[in-house]
Amino acid sequence: MNSFFVRRYVIADIFITIILLLAAKLFYIQIIDDQYSLTATKNVLRPIKQYPARGPILDRNGKVLVQNEVFYDITVIPKQVKPFDTLEFCKLLNIDKTEFDKRFEKAIKYSPYLSSPFEKQLSAQAFASIQERLSEFPGFFATPRYLRTYPDSTAAQFLGYIGEVTQRDIDHSAGRYKPGDYIGVTGVEKAYEDVLKGTVGVKNVIVNSHNVVQDSYENGRFDTAARAGERLTSSLDIRIQKLGEELMHNKVGSIVAIEPSTGEILAFVSSPTYDPNLMVGRERGNNAAKMYKDPYTPFLIRPIQAYYPPGSSFKPLNALIALQSGLITPQTSYYCTGAYKGGLPRCDEPHGQSDLARAIAVSCNTYFASVFERLMNVNGARNIDTTFVDWRKKVSKFSFGERLGIDLPNEGRGFMPTAALYNKTFGVNHWRSNSILSLAIGQGELEATPLQMANIECTIANHGFYYRPHLIKAIGERKITKEEYTQRNYVGIDGQYFEPVIDGMQQVVETGTARSSQIPGIIMCGKTGTAQNPHGKNHSIFVAFAPRENPKIAIAVIVENGGQGAWYAAPIASYIVEKYLTDTIRRPMDEFNRIKDADLMPDPTFYYSQIKKEAARDSIRKAKADSLRKKQGIKSVSTKKNNGNKLAYVATPVKRREHE
């Protein structure tokens, strides 16, 4: 055969093979594989994140404490940016060219192909002037977002605040968070983040060459809907929360109120407080920086993070332990000359002969120093080490030195001294009951949080048990029924021993140290206290519950630099109790206004310097105590933290007389 014809068939076969291969590839691309189709549509397809509304938070009666307001972020995909009038764009956003270049470089560094925030938190009004012209700037898009708003500007430390995620948050989120997302930073916002945040959705749209949306892609077949966060119903009562914040204005301290029959927290006041709206919007960073520098540490959550000697509010607890141990009876009496055995602690005046109820009513230091010595010497003076350990266990059951497990992060545990600490301080077998006599009146090394003090009142009101304090009642329509919230925590004191103590606490309000804080028609049982303060006036403390039968509210009030417990803490507590139980205040307003208008803020420079000294002393003391506890195999006491603040206020106790 002619070689020309052979070559012709070979060449024809090659072309036919190539055509078949191309046809097969074209069939695969168009019919089987949609990769190229998707690549082609990327020029006109834009996925838009649909951010969910964060769950609102309500008070116990359905009043909104925090809700959402729509804002807008301007985002950028660097690879889609085409030449445009940069100066005009900067003018719209009110930034300069240098700032534009800085932000654009940051976006490129994150990803040339992915969307990232360029301008954040534009209000609806500010966005309105930009919206119509945004199509002139290819590669830039608007994304609606939701930020928090606080209608009553209250309960800042309780609610907490949200902030943009950090790289650490992203790294530990297993893909749940991306740059520009928001997360709960403190308070309930942090504790219930998984419930509140909702789920981000994606909407795919088709845009034209001018980046103007034309239609949805594939009729929304590939879209995912955003799911809003769930509603939280808190146990807080906004009526007494706002009243407490009003009465604590220009004061440092805390108020915690709890419903004894449930453990639900009714009021959670930390003072000084701040307007939570300051932690939202474009000025959030500047506002936060100012508050971090505030010597009075408004970010400190005092109800669970500030430590105070409980003062005389601790006396009923020692009485209960002595009654349970059989060391005293309600009729046991001691004679007070005004000074215990002629020395310390002293009383403001000689009380003469007093039984248990009267000793509580007049807050007789001599009586409770005598009771404490009996407690410490029950096994003989030389065996105080063993006796103290037993006493410490009994006190700890009331939550002293232990976290209560409230549903908020960074709760403090207070401080309960150990026998090992006293062995280190005084030497083994070289300390006796008189070495630690300040514990008899709630001073010395003993420290408690306001939450712990209020919880003890719940225990007394319930005649021997408490429910774990908590702040959230329901998630959506589902009432929270955790076992730990319905379980009774018994403290090891028989119910019969509470009546004589409660008799004395009733007398405190009716005829004793807090008689000026009586509430008409309501039997309130309470105890005044005065915590020693080495850098100013003593701290005013009052704990109580009401009414006596079927108690509805237990409360602890601490007013730093407030002096005696009856001066500020007791009247503040009485107004809150009256408001909660009757929804009004019927007493003359002269005393109310005196309390409300009082300015007890200490000198900021001196206050700050003392905090630093006390924090340093406390850190050293805790470190020594931890070392001793570890040697004995006891779980270490954690140091106090202030959730972002470098300093946490500690009212360091001193062993001096207590005034009432």
C-alpha positions as CSV (number, residue, x, y, z in Angstrom):
1,M,0.0,0.0,0.0
2,N,1.2,3.5,-0.7
3,S,2.9,5.0,2.4
4,F,1.0,8.2,1.8
5,F,-2.4,6.5,2.5
6,V,-1.0,4.8,5.5
7,R,0.1,8.1,7.1
8,R,-3.2,9.6,6.2
9,Y,-5.1,7.0,8.2
10,V,-2.7,7.4,11.1
11,I,-3.2,11.1,11.2
12,A,-7.0,10.7,10.9
13,D,-6.9,8.3,13.8
14,I,-4.9,10.7,15.9
15,F,-7.4,13.6,15.3
16,I,-10.4,11.3,15.9
17,T,-8.8,10.2,19.2
18,I,-8.2,13.8,20.3
19,I,-11.7,14.8,19.4
20,L,-13.1,11.9,21.4
21,L,-11.0,12.8,24.4
22,L,-12.0,16.4,24.2
23,A,-15.7,15.4,23.9
24,A,-15.3,13.1,26.9
25,K,-13.6,15.8,28.9
26,L,-16.3,18.3,28.0
27,F,-19.0,15.8,28.9
28,Y,-17.3,15.2,32.3
29,I,-16.9,18.9,33.0
30,Q,-20.5,19.9,32.0
31,I,-22.4,16.8,33.1
32,I,-20.5,15.0,35.8
33,D,-18.1,17.4,37.6
34,D,-19.5,20.8,38.8
35,Q,-16.2,22.1,39.9
36,Y,-15.7,24.3,36.9
37,S,-19.2,25.5,37.0
38,L,-18.7,26.6,40.5
39,T,-15.5,28.3,39.6
40,A,-17.2,30.1,36.8
41,T,-20.0,31.3,39.1
42,K,-17.6,32.6,41.7
43,N,-17.3,35.8,39.6
44,V,-21.0,36.4,40.1
45,L,-21.7,34.4,43.3
46,R,-21.3,36.0,46.7
47,P,-21.9,34.1,49.9
48,I,-23.2,36.5,52.6
49,K,-22.9,35.6,56.3
50,Q,-26.2,35.9,58.1
51,Y,-25.4,36.7,61.7
52,P,-28.0,35.7,64.3
53,A,-29.5,37.9,66.9
54,R,-28.0,37.1,70.3
55,G,-30.5,35.8,72.9
56,P,-32.1,38.4,75.1
57,I,-31.9,38.3,78.8
58,L,-34.9,39.0,81.0
59,D,-35.5,39.6,84.7
60,R,-37.7,37.2,86.7
61,N,-40.9,39.1,85.8
62,G,-40.2,39.3,82.0
63,K,-38.6,42.7,82.0
64,V,-35.9,43.0,79.3
65,L,-32.4,43.5,80.8
66,V,-30.5,43.2,77.5
67,Q,-31.6,43.0,73.9
68,N,-30.2,43.6,70.4
69,E,-29.8,46.5,68.1
70,V,-28.8,46.2,64.4
71,F,-25.4,47.5,63.3
72,Y,-23.5,47.1,60.1
73,D,-19.9,46.0,59.3
74,I,-18.2,46.9,56.1
75,T,-16.2,43.8,54.9
76,V,-13.7,43.4,52.1
77,I,-12.5,40.6,49.9
78,P,-9.1,41.9,48.7
79,K,-9.0,39.8,45.5
80,Q,-12.3,41.3,44.3
81,V,-11.2,44.9,44.8
82,K,-10.8,46.9,41.6
83,P,-9.5,50.5,41.1
84,F,-11.8,53.1,42.6
85,D,-11.8,56.5,44.2
86,T,-10.0,55.7,47.4
87,L,-10.2,59.2,48.8
88,E,-13.9,59.3,48.3
89,F,-14.3,56.0,50.0
90,C,-12.2,57.2,53.0
91,K,-14.4,60.3,53.2
92,L,-17.5,58.2,53.4
93,L,-16.0,56.2,56.3
94,N,-14.4,59.2,57.9
95,I,-10.9,57.7,57.8
96,D,-7.6,58.9,56.2
97,K,-5.6,57.2,53.4
98,T,-3.0,55.9,55.9
99,E,-5.7,54.1,57.9
100,F,-7.2,52.7,54.7
101,D,-3.9,51.2,53.7
102,K,-3.3,49.8,57.1
103,R,-6.7,48.0,57.2
104,F,-6.4,46.8,53.6
105,E,-3.0,45.3,54.3
106,K,-4.4,43.5,57.3
107,A,-7.2,42.1,55.2
108,I,-4.7,40.8,52.6
109,K,-2.6,39.2,55.3
110,Y,-5.7,37.4,56.7
111,S,-6.7,36.1,53.2
112,P,-6.9,37.7,49.7
113,Y,-9.9,35.5,48.9
114,L,-11.9,35.6,52.1
115,S,-14.1,38.3,53.6
116,S,-12.8,40.1,56.7
117,P,-14.0,43.2,58.6
118,F,-12.9,46.6,57.3
119,E,-15.1,49.0,59.2
120,K,-17.1,47.8,62.2
121,Q,-20.2,48.7,64.1
122,L,-21.8,51.4,61.9
123,S,-25.1,52.5,63.3
124,A,-28.2,52.2,61.1
125,Q,-28.1,56.0,60.6
126,A,-24.4,56.1,59.6
127,F,-24.9,53.2,57.3
128,A,-27.8,54.9,55.5
129,S,-25.4,57.5,54.0
130,I,-23.1,54.8,52.7
131,Q,-25.5,52.1,51.5
132,E,-26.5,53.7,48.2
133,R,-22.9,54.3,47.1
134,L,-21.4,51.0,48.3
135,S,-21.7,49.5,44.8
136,E,-19.2,52.0,43.5
137,F,-16.5,50.3,45.5
138,P,-16.1,46.7,44.2
139,G,-14.9,44.2,46.8
140,F,-16.5,46.0,49.7
141,F,-19.8,44.7,51.2
142,A,-22.2,45.4,54.0
143,T,-23.0,42.8,56.6
144,P,-25.8,43.4,59.2
145,R,-24.8,42.5,62.8
146,Y,-26.4,42.6,66.2
147,L,-24.9,44.3,69.2
148,R,-26.3,44.5,72.8
149,T,-28.3,47.4,74.1
150,Y,-29.4,47.8,77.8
151,P,-32.7,49.6,78.2
152,D,-32.3,50.3,81.9
153,S,-28.5,50.5,82.0
154,T,-28.4,48.3,85.1
155,A,-26.8,45.0,86.4
156,A,-23.6,45.5,84.4
157,Q,-21.4,43.1,86.4
158,F,-24.2,40.5,86.5
159,L,-24.9,40.6,82.7
160,G,-21.3,41.0,81.6
161,Y,-20.4,42.1,78.1
162,I,-19.4,40.7,74.7
163,G,-16.4,41.5,72.6
164,E,-14.7,40.5,69.4
165,V,-13.1,37.1,69.5
166,T,-9.3,37.0,70.0
167,Q,-7.0,34.6,68.2
168,R,-6.9,32.5,71.3
169,D,-10.7,32.2,71.2
170,I,-10.6,31.2,67.5
171,D,-7.8,28.6,68.1
172,H,-9.8,26.9,70.9
173,S,-13.2,27.0,69.2
174,A,-12.8,24.0,66.8
175,G,-14.0,26.2,63.9
176,R,-17.0,27.7,65.7
177,Y,-15.6,31.3,65.6
178,K,-14.1,33.3,62.8
179,P,-12.4,36.8,62.9
180,G,-15.0,39.5,63.5
181,D,-17.3,37.2,65.5
182,Y,-18.4,38.2,69.0
183,I,-18.2,36.2,72.2
184,G,-19.2,36.6,75.8
185,V,-16.3,38.0,77.8
186,T,-17.7,38.3,81.4
187,G,-20.8,37.6,83.5
188,V,-23.8,35.8,82.2
189,E,-22.8,36.6,78.6
190,K,-19.7,34.3,79.1
191,A,-21.3,31.7,81.4
192,Y,-24.1,31.0,78.9
193,E,-22.3,31.8,75.7
194,D,-23.2,28.5,74.0
195,V,-26.9,29.2,74.6
196,L,-26.9,32.9,73.7
197,K,-24.8,33.1,70.6
198,G,-27.0,31.3,68.1
199,T,-25.8,29.9,64.8
200,V,-24.4,31.8,61.8
201,G,-26.1,31.2,58.5
202,V,-25.1,31.8,54.8
203,K,-27.1,33.3,52.0
204,N,-25.7,32.9,48.4
205,V,-26.7,35.7,46.0
206,I,-25.9,36.5,42.4
207,V,-24.3,40.0,41.7
208,N,-23.8,41.8,38.5
209,S,-20.5,43.5,37.3
210,H,-21.3,46.4,39.6
211,N,-21.6,44.1,42.7
212,V,-25.3,44.8,42.9
213,V,-27.4,41.9,44.1
214,Q,-29.6,40.5,41.3
215,D,-31.1,37.3,42.7
216,S,-30.6,34.4,45.1
217,Y,-28.4,31.5,43.9
218,E,-30.2,28.3,42.9
219,N,-33.3,29.6,44.7
220,G,-31.6,29.4,48.0
221,R,-30.9,25.6,47.7
222,F,-27.4,26.0,49.2
223,D,-28.4,28.6,51.8
224,T,-28.3,27.9,55.5
225,A,-30.5,29.9,57.9
226,A,-29.2,31.8,60.8
227,R,-30.6,30.6,64.2
228,A,-31.1,33.2,66.9
229,G,-29.7,32.6,70.4
230,E,-32.1,31.5,73.0
231,R,-33.8,33.7,75.5
232,L,-32.6,33.6,79.1
233,T,-34.9,34.3,82.0
234,S,-32.8,35.3,85.0
235,S,-33.8,35.3,88.7
236,L,-33.0,38.9,89.1
237,D,-35.7,41.4,90.2
238,I,-35.0,44.6,88.3
239,R,-37.0,46.6,90.9
240,I,-34.7,45.9,93.8
241,Q,-31.6,45.7,91.5
242,K,-32.1,49.3,90.4
243,L,-33.0,50.4,94.0
244,G,-29.8,48.8,95.3
245,E,-27.7,50.5,92.7
246,E,-29.3,53.8,93.5
247,L,-28.6,53.4,97.2
248,M,-25.0,52.3,96.6
249,H,-24.3,55.3,94.4
250,N,-20.9,57.0,95.4
251,K,-20.2,54.0,97.6
252,V,-17.9,51.0,97.4
253,G,-19.4,47.6,98.3
254,S,-22.0,45.0,97.4
255,I,-25.5,43.8,97.8
256,V,-26.6,40.2,97.3
257,A,-30.2,39.1,97.9
258,I,-31.3,35.4,97.5
259,E,-34.7,33.6,97.7
260,P,-34.0,31.0,100.5
261,S,-36.6,28.5,99.2
262,T,-34.9,28.2,95.8
263,G,-31.4,29.7,95.9
264,E,-32.4,32.1,93.1
265,I,-30.5,35.4,93.3
266,L,-32.8,38.4,93.4
267,A,-30.3,41.2,93.5
268,F,-26.6,41.3,92.5
269,V,-25.2,44.8,93.1
270,S,-21.5,45.6,92.7
271,S,-20.5,49.2,93.4
272,P,-19.2,51.2,91.8
273,T,-20.9,50.0,88.7
274,Y,-21.0,51.3,85.2
275,D,-23.5,51.8,82.3
276,P,-23.2,48.5,80.3
277,N,-24.0,50.5,77.2
278,L,-20.5,51.9,77.5
279,M,-19.2,48.5,76.5
280,V,-21.0,48.6,73.2
281,G,-20.2,50.5,70.0
282,R,-17.3,52.3,68.5
283,E,-16.1,53.9,71.8
284,R,-16.1,50.6,73.6
285,G,-12.3,50.4,73.7
286,N,-11.8,53.9,75.0
287,N,-14.5,53.4,77.6
288,A,-13.0,50.1,78.8
289,A,-9.5,51.6,79.0
290,K,-10.8,54.4,81.3
291,M,-12.5,51.9,83.6
292,Y,-9.4,49.6,83.8
293,K,-7.5,52.6,85.1
294,D,-10.3,53.5,87.6
295,P,-8.8,52.9,91.1
296,Y,-12.2,51.7,92.4
297,T,-12.1,48.8,89.8
298,P,-15.7,48.9,88.4
299,F,-15.0,45.6,86.5
300,L,-14.5,43.8,89.8
301,I,-17.5,41.6,90.4
302,R,-17.6,42.3,94.1
303,P,-20.5,39.9,95.1
304,I,-18.3,36.9,94.2
305,Q,-14.7,38.3,94.0
306,A,-14.3,40.8,96.8
307,Y,-13.3,39.4,100.2
308,Y,-14.3,40.9,103.5
309,P,-14.0,39.8,107.2
310,P,-17.6,39.0,108.1
311,G,-17.4,40.8,111.4
312,S,-20.2,40.3,113.9
313,S,-22.4,38.8,111.2
314,F,-20.3,35.6,111.9
315,K,-21.4,35.4,115.6
316,P,-24.7,33.5,115.0
317,L,-22.7,30.8,113.2
318,N,-20.4,30.2,116.2
319,A,-23.4,30.1,118.4
320,L,-25.0,27.4,116.2
321,I,-21.8,25.3,116.4
322,A,-21.7,25.6,120.1
323,L,-25.4,24.7,120.5
324,Q,-25.0,21.6,118.3
325,S,-21.9,20.6,120.3
326,G,-23.8,20.9,123.6
327,L,-21.3,23.5,125.0
328,I,-24.0,26.1,125.5
329,T,-27.8,26.3,125.8
330,P,-30.0,29.3,124.9
331,Q,-30.0,30.2,128.6
332,T,-26.2,30.2,128.9
333,S,-25.1,33.6,130.0
334,Y,-21.9,35.6,130.5
335,Y,-21.3,38.9,132.3
336,C,-19.8,41.7,130.2
337,T,-17.8,44.5,131.7
338,G,-17.1,46.1,128.4
339,A,-13.8,44.2,127.8
340,Y,-13.2,40.4,127.6
341,K,-11.2,39.5,130.7
342,G,-10.2,43.1,130.9
343,G,-8.5,43.1,127.5
344,L,-9.6,42.4,123.9
345,P,-12.0,42.2,122.3
346,R,-13.9,45.2,123.8
347,C,-17.5,46.2,123.6
348,D,-18.8,49.7,123.1
349,E,-20.4,49.6,126.5
350,P,-20.8,47.1,129.4
351,H,-23.7,44.8,128.6
352,G,-23.9,43.1,132.0
353,Q,-25.4,39.6,132.1
354,S,-26.6,38.4,128.7
355,D,-28.0,35.1,127.4
356,L,-27.6,34.0,123.8
357,A,-30.5,36.0,122.3
358,R,-29.6,39.2,124.1
359,A,-25.9,38.7,123.2
360,I,-26.8,38.6,119.5
361,A,-29.2,41.5,119.9
362,V,-26.5,43.8,121.4
363,S,-23.6,42.1,119.6
364,C,-21.7,41.4,122.8
365,N,-18.0,40.6,122.0
366,T,-17.4,39.3,125.5
367,Y,-20.2,36.7,125.1
368,F,-18.9,35.3,121.8
369,A,-15.3,35.4,122.9
370,S,-16.3,33.2,125.9
371,V,-18.2,30.8,123.6
372,F,-15.3,30.6,121.2
373,E,-12.9,29.7,124.0
374,R,-15.2,26.9,125.1
375,L,-15.2,25.6,121.5
376,M,-11.4,25.7,121.2
377,N,-10.7,24.2,124.6
378,V,-13.2,21.4,124.6
379,N,-10.3,18.9,124.2
380,G,-7.9,20.8,126.4
381,A,-5.8,23.8,125.6
382,R,-2.9,21.8,124.5
383,N,-5.0,19.9,121.8
384,I,-6.2,23.1,120.1
385,D,-4.6,21.9,116.8
386,T,-7.0,19.0,116.5
387,T,-10.0,21.0,117.9
388,F,-9.4,23.8,115.4
389,V,-9.4,21.4,112.5
390,D,-12.8,20.0,113.7
391,W,-14.2,23.6,114.1
392,R,-12.9,24.5,110.7
393,K,-14.7,21.6,109.1
394,K,-18.0,22.7,110.7
395,V,-17.6,26.3,109.6
396,S,-16.7,25.2,106.0
397,K,-20.1,23.4,105.7
398,F,-21.6,26.9,105.8
399,S,-19.6,27.6,102.6
400,F,-16.8,29.6,104.2
401,G,-13.6,29.0,102.2
402,E,-15.5,27.1,99.5
403,R,-16.9,28.2,96.1
404,L,-20.7,27.9,96.0
405,G,-20.7,27.0,92.3
406,I,-22.7,30.0,91.1
407,D,-23.4,30.0,87.4
408,L,-20.8,32.8,86.7
409,P,-17.1,32.5,85.9
410,N,-14.3,33.4,88.3
411,E,-16.1,33.0,91.7
412,G,-13.8,33.4,94.7
413,R,-13.8,31.0,97.6
414,G,-13.0,33.4,100.4
415,F,-10.4,32.3,102.9
416,M,-10.5,30.0,105.9
417,P,-7.3,29.8,107.9
418,T,-5.8,26.4,108.6
419,A,-4.1,24.9,111.7
420,A,-1.0,24.6,109.5
421,L,-1.0,28.4,109.0
422,Y,-1.1,29.0,112.7
423,N,1.6,26.5,113.3
424,K,3.7,28.4,110.9
425,T,2.8,31.8,112.4
426,F,3.1,30.9,116.1
427,G,5.1,27.7,116.1
428,V,3.8,24.1,116.6
429,N,2.0,23.8,120.0
430,H,2.7,27.5,120.7
431,W,-0.7,28.9,120.0
432,R,-3.9,28.8,122.1
433,S,-7.5,30.0,121.8
434,N,-6.5,33.5,122.8
435,S,-4.0,33.6,119.9
436,I,-6.9,33.4,117.4
437,L,-9.7,35.0,119.5
438,S,-10.4,37.5,116.7
439,L,-12.1,34.6,114.9
440,A,-14.8,34.7,117.6
441,I,-16.1,37.9,116.2
442,G,-15.5,37.3,112.5
443,Q,-12.2,39.0,112.2
444,G,-8.6,37.7,112.0
445,E,-7.7,35.7,108.9
446,L,-11.3,34.9,108.1
447,E,-12.6,36.3,104.8
448,A,-15.9,35.8,102.9
449,T,-17.5,37.0,99.7
450,P,-20.8,38.9,99.9
451,L,-22.5,35.9,98.2
452,Q,-21.3,33.6,101.0
453,M,-22.6,35.9,103.6
454,A,-26.1,36.0,102.0
455,N,-26.0,32.3,101.6
456,I,-25.5,31.8,105.3
457,E,-28.6,33.8,105.9
458,C,-30.5,31.4,103.6
459,T,-29.2,28.6,105.7
460,I,-30.4,30.1,108.9
461,A,-33.7,31.0,107.4
462,N,-34.1,27.4,106.2
463,H,-33.1,26.0,109.6
464,G,-30.1,24.2,108.5
465,F,-29.8,23.9,104.7
466,Y,-29.4,26.0,101.6
467,Y,-29.9,25.6,97.8
468,R,-27.0,26.4,95.5
469,P,-27.3,30.1,94.5
470,H,-27.9,30.6,90.8
471,L,-28.9,33.4,88.4
472,I,-30.7,31.8,85.5
473,K,-34.2,30.3,85.9
474,A,-35.0,29.3,82.3
475,I,-33.6,28.9,78.8
476,G,-36.2,29.7,76.2
477,E,-39.4,28.0,77.5
478,R,-37.5,25.3,79.4
479,K,-37.2,25.9,83.2
480,I,-33.8,24.9,84.5
481,T,-34.1,21.9,86.7
482,K,-30.5,20.9,87.4
483,E,-30.2,18.5,90.3
484,E,-27.7,20.8,92.0
485,Y,-30.3,23.6,92.1
486,T,-32.9,21.5,93.8
487,Q,-30.7,19.5,96.2
488,R,-30.6,20.6,99.8
489,N,-27.2,21.2,101.2
490,Y,-27.2,20.5,105.0
491,V,-24.7,22.2,107.3
492,G,-24.8,19.7,110.1
493,I,-26.8,21.7,112.6
494,D,-30.1,20.3,113.9
495,G,-33.2,22.5,113.1
496,Q,-34.1,23.0,116.8
497,Y,-30.9,25.0,117.4
498,F,-31.8,27.8,114.9
499,E,-34.8,29.1,116.8
500,P,-32.9,30.7,119.7
501,V,-30.4,32.2,117.3
502,I,-33.3,33.6,115.2
503,D,-34.9,35.0,118.3
504,G,-31.7,37.0,118.9
505,M,-31.6,38.1,115.2
506,Q,-35.2,39.3,115.5
507,Q,-34.3,41.3,118.6
508,V,-31.4,42.9,116.6
509,V,-33.9,44.7,114.5
510,E,-36.6,45.3,117.1
511,T,-34.6,46.4,120.1
512,G,-30.9,45.9,119.3
513,T,-28.2,47.3,117.1
514,A,-30.4,47.7,114.0
515,R,-33.6,48.9,115.7
516,S,-33.7,52.1,113.5
517,S,-34.1,49.8,110.4
518,Q,-37.4,48.2,111.4
519,I,-40.0,47.7,108.6
520,P,-43.6,48.3,109.6
521,G,-45.6,45.1,109.4
522,I,-42.6,42.9,108.5
523,I,-40.6,40.8,111.0
524,M,-37.0,41.0,109.7
525,C,-34.2,39.0,111.4
526,G,-30.7,40.3,111.0
527,K,-27.3,40.9,112.3
528,T,-25.1,44.0,112.1
529,G,-21.4,43.8,111.6
530,T,-18.4,46.1,111.4
531,A,-15.3,44.9,109.5
532,Q,-12.0,46.4,110.4
533,N,-10.4,48.5,107.7
534,P,-6.8,49.5,108.1
535,H,-7.0,52.4,105.6
536,G,-10.1,54.4,106.6
537,K,-13.4,54.0,108.4
538,N,-14.6,50.5,109.1
539,H,-16.9,48.7,106.7
540,S,-20.6,48.6,107.4
541,I,-22.2,45.1,107.2
542,F,-25.7,43.8,107.6
543,V,-27.1,40.4,106.9
544,A,-30.8,39.5,107.3
545,F,-33.8,37.5,106.1
546,A,-37.5,38.3,106.1
547,P,-40.2,37.6,107.0
548,R,-39.4,35.3,109.9
549,E,-42.0,32.8,109.0
550,N,-41.7,31.4,105.4
551,P,-38.8,33.7,104.5
552,K,-38.9,35.2,101.0
553,I,-35.6,37.0,100.9
554,A,-32.2,36.8,102.5
555,I,-29.7,39.6,102.0
556,A,-26.1,40.7,102.7
557,V,-25.0,44.4,102.4
558,I,-21.4,45.6,102.6
559,V,-20.6,49.3,102.4
560,E,-16.9,50.0,102.6
561,N,-16.0,52.9,104.8
562,G,-19.6,53.0,106.1
563,G,-18.7,52.7,109.8
564,Q,-21.0,50.7,112.0
565,G,-23.4,48.2,110.5
566,A,-26.4,50.2,111.6
567,W,-25.3,53.3,109.9
568,Y,-25.6,52.3,106.2
569,A,-25.8,48.6,105.5
570,A,-28.8,47.9,107.7
571,P,-31.0,50.7,106.4
572,I,-30.1,49.8,102.8
573,A,-31.0,46.2,103.4
574,S,-34.3,47.2,105.0
575,Y,-35.3,49.4,102.0
576,I,-34.6,46.5,99.6
577,V,-36.5,44.0,101.7
578,E,-39.5,46.4,102.0
579,K,-39.5,47.1,98.3
580,Y,-39.3,43.4,97.4
581,L,-42.0,42.3,99.8
582,T,-44.5,45.2,99.4
583,D,-43.4,46.8,96.1
584,T,-43.2,50.1,97.8
585,I,-41.4,52.1,100.5
586,R,-43.9,53.6,103.0
587,R,-41.4,55.0,105.5
588,P,-40.5,58.7,105.5
589,M,-37.9,59.5,102.8
590,D,-35.6,61.6,104.9
591,E,-33.5,58.6,105.9
592,F,-33.7,57.2,102.4
593,N,-32.3,60.4,100.9
594,R,-29.6,60.6,103.5
595,I,-28.4,57.1,102.5
596,K,-28.8,57.7,98.7
597,D,-27.0,61.1,98.8
598,A,-24.1,60.0,101.0
599,D,-20.7,60.0,99.3
600,L,-18.4,57.5,101.0
601,M,-15.9,57.1,98.2
602,P,-12.4,57.1,99.7
603,D,-9.5,59.2,98.3
604,P,-8.6,57.5,95.0
605,T,-4.9,57.8,95.3
606,F,-4.7,56.6,98.8
607,Y,-7.2,53.8,98.1
608,Y,-5.3,52.6,95.1
609,S,-2.0,52.5,97.0
610,Q,-3.5,50.6,99.8
611,I,-5.0,48.1,97.5
612,K,-1.6,47.4,95.9
613,K,0.0,46.9,99.3
614,E,-2.8,44.6,100.5
615,A,-2.8,42.6,97.2
616,A,0.9,42.1,97.6
617,R,0.6,41.0,101.3
618,D,-2.4,38.8,100.5
619,S,-0.4,37.1,97.6
620,I,2.5,36.3,99.9
621,R,0.2,35.0,102.7
622,K,-1.8,32.9,100.3
623,A,1.4,31.4,98.8
624,K,2.6,30.4,102.3
625,A,-0.8,28.9,103.1
626,D,-0.9,27.0,99.9
627,S,2.6,25.6,100.5
628,L,1.6,24.4,103.9
629,R,-1.7,22.9,102.7
630,K,0.1,21.0,99.9
631,K,2.5,19.5,102.3
632,Q,-0.5,18.2,104.3
633,G,-2.2,16.9,101.1
634,I,-5.0,19.5,101.4
635,K,-6.3,21.0,98.2
636,S,-4.6,24.4,97.5
637,V,-6.4,27.7,97.9
638,S,-6.5,29.6,94.7
639,T,-5.4,33.2,94.5
640,K,-8.0,35.8,93.9
641,K,-8.5,37.0,90.4
642,N,-10.2,40.0,89.0
643,N,-11.2,39.0,85.4
644,G,-8.9,41.3,83.6
645,N,-8.0,43.8,86.3
646,K,-4.6,43.5,87.8
647,L,-5.9,44.1,91.3
648,A,-8.7,42.6,93.3
649,Y,-9.8,44.5,96.4
650,V,-9.3,42.7,99.7
651,A,-10.4,44.1,103.0
652,T,-7.4,42.9,104.9
653,P,-8.4,42.1,108.5
654,V,-6.5,43.3,111.6
655,K,-6.8,41.9,115.1
656,R,-8.4,44.9,116.9
657,R,-11.6,45.6,118.7
658,E,-14.8,45.6,116.8
659,H,-17.3,48.4,117.2
660,E,-21.0,48.1,117.0
